[in-house]
C-alpha cells in the first residue's frame, strides 16, 4: 500500500489545480485544457482511497486495533476532501468546498495556496478592451455623449499639459502638435493595436508556460506511480527473502541433528571395538 501522505499530497495538488482553474475562469480564459489532468488526478485519489480502505480492513481483521483506527481516520479525512474536490470540479460545490480547496494538508504549501487564491485584478488594458467592445456592441449608448472636433484645431494654451502624457516615461512620444484630429485618432488606434498584439503574445507565452507546468505535473504523477510499483516489488522480494531465510534455518537444524546422530554412531562403534580388544 502506498503511504497515505502521498494521497494527501495528491489532494493538495488537485486543490492547486482547481484554484488555477478558477483564476482562468475569472480571466475569461479557456480552462478545459486542464480538466483532463484534474480528472486523472481525481481518479488516482479515488483508487488511493480504495487501497486505504482495503488496508484498514486487513489491519482490523489482523487484530491491530490502534493502526486500524488511525487508518480509518485518515480514510475519513481523505474521503471528505475527495467528495468536496469532485463536487467543485463537476460544478456542484457544497458548503465545505471553499474551505477544503483553500486549506492545504501540508503547511509548507500555504504560500502557494495564498498566491493561487488571490483574485486577478482587471488591468487598464483589459478595461480598455472591454470598453471598446461595449462601445462597438452598443453604438446607441456610446452616441449619448458627443464631442465636437475640428479638422483645423486652434492652438490652445493647455496643449502642453495634454501631449506630454505617455505610458512609458523613458521614451518620448512623437510630436503630435502638427496633426489634426483624424491623424491623432489614427495614431492612437495604431498604438492600441500594437498594445493588443503585445498582450496577445504575452497571453500565448503564459499559455505555453501553463501547458509546460501541466506536462511536468503529468510526469510527476507517472514517477509517483513508478515509485509505487517499485515499492510493491520491494515488498514482494522482501517476502521471498524472508521465506528463503526460514528454509535455510530449517536446513541448518536438520544438518545439526544429523551431525549429532553421526557422533553417536561413531562412539558406539568405538565402544564395540574396545570391548572386543579388551576381551
MODELLER restraints for C-alpha pairs under 7 A, 6 or more apart:
rsr = mdl.restraints
at = mdl.atoms
rsr.add(forms.Gaussian(group=physical.xy_distance, feature=features.Distance(at['CA:1:A'], at['CA:51:A']), mean=6.55, stdev=0.5))
rsr.add(forms.Gaussian(group=physical.xy_distance, feature=features.Distance(at['CA:2:A'], at['CA:228:A']), mean=6.28, stdev=0.5))
rsr.add(forms.Gaussian(group=physical.xy_distance, feature=features.Distance(at['CA:7:A'], at['CA:45:A']), mean=6.35, stdev=0.5))
rsr.add(forms.Gaussian(group=physical.xy_distance, feature=features.Distance(at['CA:7:A'], at['CA:48:A']), mean=6.64, stdev=0.5))
rsr.add(forms.Gaussian(group=physical.xy_distance, feature=features.Distance(at['CA:8:A'], at['CA:105:A']), mean=6.31, stdev=0.5))
rsr.add(forms.Gaussian(group=physical.xy_distance, feature=features.Distance(at['CA:10:A'], at['CA:45:A']), mean=6.98, stdev=0.5))
rsr.add(forms.Gaussian(group=physical.xy_distance, feature=features.Distance(at['CA:12:A'], at['CA:104:A']), mean=5.72, stdev=0.5))
rsr.add(forms.Gaussian(group=physical.xy_distance, feature=features.Distance(at['CA:12:A'], at['CA:105:A']), mean=6.47, stdev=0.5))
rsr.add(forms.Gaussian(group=physical.xy_distance, feature=features.Distance(at['CA:14:A'], at['CA:38:A']), mean=6.35, stdev=0.5))
rsr.add(forms.Gaussian(group=physical.xy_distance, feature=features.Distance(at['CA:14:A'], at['CA:41:A']), mean=6.69, stdev=0.5))
rsr.add(forms.Gaussian(group=physical.xy_distance, feature=features.Distance(at['CA:15:A'], at['CA:101:A']), mean=4.95, stdev=0.5))
rsr.add(forms.Gaussian(group=physical.xy_distance, feature=features.Distance(at['CA:16:A'], at['CA:113:A']), mean=6.67, stdev=0.5))
rsr.add(forms.Gaussian(group=physical.xy_distance, feature=features.Distance(at['CA:16:A'], at['CA:116:A']), mean=6.85, stdev=0.5))
rsr.add(forms.Gaussian(group=physical.xy_distance, feature=features.Distance(at['CA:17:A'], at['CA:38:A']), mean=6.89, stdev=0.5))
rsr.add(forms.Gaussian(group=physical.xy_distance, feature=features.Distance(at['CA:19:A'], at['CA:116:A']), mean=5.84, stdev=0.5))
rsr.add(forms.Gaussian(group=physical.xy_distance, feature=features.Distance(at['CA:19:A'], at['CA:117:A']), mean=6.23, stdev=0.5))
rsr.add(forms.Gaussian(group=physical.xy_distance, feature=features.Distance(at['CA:20:A'], at['CA:116:A']), mean=6.21, stdev=0.5))
rsr.add(forms.Gaussian(group=physical.xy_distance, feature=features.Distance(at['CA:21:A'], at['CA:31:A']), mean=5.74, stdev=0.5))
rsr.add(forms.Gaussian(group=physical.xy_distance, feature=features.Distance(at['CA:23:A'], at['CA:119:A']), mean=6.71, stdev=0.5))
rsr.add(forms.Gaussian(group=physical.xy_distance, feature=features.Distance(at['CA:23:A'], at['CA:120:A']), mean=6.94, stdev=0.5))
rsr.add(forms.Gaussian(group=physical.xy_distance, feature=features.Distance(at['CA:24:A'], at['CA:30:A']), mean=6.75, stdev=0.5))
rsr.add(forms.Gaussian(group=physical.xy_distance, feature=features.Distance(at['CA:24:A'], at['CA:31:A']), mean=5.90, stdev=0.5))
rsr.add(forms.Gaussian(group=physical.xy_distance, feature=features.Distance(at['CA:25:A'], at['CA:31:A']), mean=6.48, stdev=0.5))
rsr.add(forms.Gaussian(group=physical.xy_distance, feature=features.Distance(at['CA:49:A'], at['CA:75:A']), mean=6.51, stdev=0.5))
rsr.add(forms.Gaussian(group=physical.xy_distance, feature=features.Distance(at['CA:49:A'], at['CA:79:A']), mean=6.97, stdev=0.5))
rsr.add(forms.Gaussian(group=physical.xy_distance, feature=features.Distance(at['CA:52:A'], at['CA:75:A']), mean=6.38, stdev=0.5))
rsr.add(forms.Gaussian(group=physical.xy_distance, feature=features.Distance(at['CA:53:A'], at['CA:75:A']), mean=6.76, stdev=0.5))
rsr.add(forms.Gaussian(group=physical.xy_distance, feature=features.Distance(at['CA:56:A'], at['CA:68:A']), mean=5.21, stdev=0.5))
rsr.add(forms.Gaussian(group=physical.xy_distance, feature=features.Distance(at['CA:56:A'], at['CA:71:A']), mean=5.87, stdev=0.5))
rsr.add(forms.Gaussian(group=physical.xy_distance, feature=features.Distance(at['CA:56:A'], at['CA:72:A']), mean=6.31, stdev=0.5))
rsr.add(forms.Gaussian(group=physical.xy_distance, feature=features.Distance(at['CA:59:A'], at['CA:67:A']), mean=6.92, stdev=0.5))
rsr.add(forms.Gaussian(group=physical.xy_distance, feature=features.Distance(at['CA:59:A'], at['CA:68:A']), mean=5.36, stdev=0.5))
rsr.add(forms.Gaussian(group=physical.xy_distance, feature=features.Distance(at['CA:60:A'], at['CA:68:A']), mean=5.48, stdev=0.5))
rsr.add(forms.Gaussian(group=physical.xy_distance, feature=features.Distance(at['CA:81:A'], at['CA:100:A']), mean=6.53, stdev=0.5))
rsr.add(forms.Gaussian(group=physical.xy_distance, feature=features.Distance(at['CA:84:A'], at['CA:93:A']), mean=6.92, stdev=0.5))
rsr.add(forms.Gaussian(group=physical.xy_distance, feature=features.Distance(at['CA:84:A'], at['CA:94:A']), mean=6.88, stdev=0.5))
rsr.add(forms.Gaussian(group=physical.xy_distance, feature=features.Distance(at['CA:84:A'], at['CA:96:A']), mean=6.98, stdev=0.5))
rsr.add(forms.Gaussian(group=physical.xy_distance, feature=features.Distance(at['CA:84:A'], at['CA:97:A']), mean=4.93, stdev=0.5))
rsr.add(forms.Gaussian(group=physical.xy_distance, feature=features.Distance(at['CA:84:A'], at['CA:100:A']), mean=6.88, stdev=0.5))
rsr.add(forms.Gaussian(group=physical.xy_distance, feature=features.Distance(at['CA:85:A'], at['CA:97:A']), mean=6.92, stdev=0.5))
rsr.add(forms.Gaussian(group=physical.xy_distance, feature=features.Distance(at['CA:87:A'], at['CA:93:A']), mean=5.06, stdev=0.5))
rsr.add(forms.Gaussian(group=physical.xy_distance, feature=features.Distance(at['CA:88:A'], at['CA:97:A']), mean=6.65, stdev=0.5))
rsr.add(forms.Gaussian(group=physical.xy_distance, feature=features.Distance(at['CA:102:A'], at['CA:113:A']), mean=6.49, stdev=0.5))
rsr.add(forms.Gaussian(group=physical.xy_distance, feature=features.Distance(at['CA:102:A'], at['CA:117:A']), mean=6.96, stdev=0.5))
rsr.add(forms.Gaussian(group=physical.xy_distance, feature=features.Distance(at['CA:104:A'], at['CA:110:A']), mean=6.45, stdev=0.5))
rsr.add(forms.Gaussian(group=physical.xy_distance, feature=features.Distance(at['CA:135:A'], at['CA:142:A']), mean=5.64, stdev=0.5))
rsr.add(forms.Gaussian(group=physical.xy_distance, feature=features.Distance(at['CA:149:A'], at['CA:181:A']), mean=6.91, stdev=0.5))
rsr.add(forms.Gaussian(group=physical.xy_distance, feature=features.Distance(at['CA:150:A'], at['CA:181:A']), mean=6.99, stdev=0.5))
rsr.add(forms.Gaussian(group=physical.xy_distance, feature=features.Distance(at['CA:151:A'], at['CA:180:A']), mean=5.71, stdev=0.5))
rsr.add(forms.Gaussian(group=physical.xy_distance, feature=features.Distance(at['CA:151:A'], at['CA:181:A']), mean=6.05, stdev=0.5))
rsr.add(forms.Gaussian(group=physical.xy_distance, feature=features.Distance(at['CA:152:A'], at['CA:180:A']), mean=6.31, stdev=0.5))
rsr.add(forms.Gaussian(group=physical.xy_distance, feature=features.Distance(at['CA:153:A'], at['CA:180:A']), mean=6.93, stdev=0.5))
rsr.add(forms.Gaussian(group=physical.xy_distance, feature=features.Distance(at['CA:166:A'], at['CA:173:A']), mean=6.97, stdev=0.5))
